Structures are given as structure tokens and as C-alpha cells.
Amino acid sequence: MTAEGVAALLARYEFHDAGIRRVIVDQDFGREPRGRVVRLVIDARVVGEALRWEPVCLDLVDVKRFRIDESSGAPAGVLYDPPQFTRFDGLMQVDLCAERFGGLPPRSRQEVFEDSEWVFEAAGGTWSVLEPWHA
């Protein structure tokens, strides 16, 4: 995911009170495994369209590590701020609990994982709209 892709995602969606609908973790095995992949489906509001809800997918590839914890006193999987995307050591970190930094960027990949409840580290990723099913 490039800086332009992240900017487009954050410009299109309002993540306040967005909900993480689904987390799918998949790992390939065999002669040429592709590594672990993660798909996050998040219900977010579309900016400029009367804030209607739309499911957006974040697809992360070659996921190195991740943490999914339920926060105490808050509903699990509710976002209060937009995801924070950083890059350290050639890897992308996606922090879904970035409000803990108070607007300041983390200084290292370890700091991203400290105290975060929903965080993923991957070689790359993309985002897309989850299209509705048609009969």
C-alpha cells in the first residue's frame, strides 16, 4: 500500500465509531507458500455521501506478526480514530488503536506494538470496497 493509497483510503472514509466486522487470517503451506495473509473487513462511513456505511477491506500480505486483543471497558472491534499506517525496517504497520499516540507518530516498530490492541505488521497490502452480493 503506497502513501497515495493510504491517503485515498483516509480521504474516502470516516472511521470514528467504525466497526471491525471480520478478521480472516489465512496461511498457505506447500512447496511455495505465499505466507500469512489477513483480510480485515471494516464498516466505515463514506465521506460526502451522507456518511452512509460501506464495508471496506484491508488485505495485508506476508503478515509477519499481529495482535488482536479485546479492550477492557470498550466494545471489541470499535475504532475511535482512523487506522495509522507506518513503515519501519521495510515493513508496514497498521495500527487500528492509534488514538493512544495522541496524534504523534510512533518512533519504532516496537513502539507500534506496545500497548496496541489491534495491530498488524506486513510486507504490503491493498484496500478495496466489499461489493454487495447480487442474486
Salt bridges, closest charged atoms under 4 A:
ASP17 OD2 - HIS16 NE2 3.38
ASP26 OD2 - ARG34 NH2 2.52
ASP43 OD1 - ARG21 NH2 2.93
GLU49 OE1 - ARG52 NE 2.71
GLU54 OE1 - ARG12 NH2 2.88
GLU54 OE2 - ARG52 NH2 2.97
ASP59 OD1 - ARG39 NE 2.58
ASP62 OD2 - LYS64 NZ 2.98
ASP69 OD2 - ARG67 NE 3.87
ASP89 OD2 - ARG109 NH1 3.38
ASP95 OD2 - ARG100 NH2 2.79
GLU111 OE2 - ARG107 NH2 3.07
GLU121 OE1 - ARG65 NE 3.28
GLU121 OE1 - ARG109 NH2 2.84
